């Protein structure tokens, strides 16, 4: 999770391990108790061009 959040910075723009340490520990505990979690994301591609004159 940490590697993902460091690479995909727009997911949590202010992410640092220190800032989210407690939440990361909660997530770790949840995974240990309940197994893996599934996350879904939507992506949209916007293609734009300058109109011809």
N, C-alpha and C positions, 0 to 999 in steps of 0.2 A: 504494500500500500504506500509506504513512504517513497519508494522508487517511482511509482506511478505519479504521485502528487508532486514530486520534484520535476518530473519530465513534462507533465501536462499542467503547466502553471496556471492556465485560465480556469481550471476546475476549482481551485481554492487559491485565489490570487495572493493572499497573505500567508500562505503555508510555510511554517518552519516546524521542525520536530519539537523544539522547545515550546513553542506556542501551543501545539496540539498534543503534547505528551500525554496528558490525562485522557483525552478522547481516544488516542491511539491505544493506550493501555486498556480502556474499556472495550474497544473493538477486539483486541487480542484476547481478552477474557471471554468475550462473547463467542469468538471462533473456537476457542478451546472447549467451551461448554456445549455448543450447539453445532459445531462443524462449520464448513465453509458458508459464505454468504454470496448472494447473487446481486449484482448491481446492473442496472440498465441505464443506458444513455441514448439520447437522440442526437443525431448530427444533421445539420442542414448545410447544403452547398448552395451558396448564392453566387451566381455568375452574372457579372455586370459588364457592360461595354458602353463606350461613349457613342451616342447616336451620330450617324453621318449627317452632314449638313446639306 
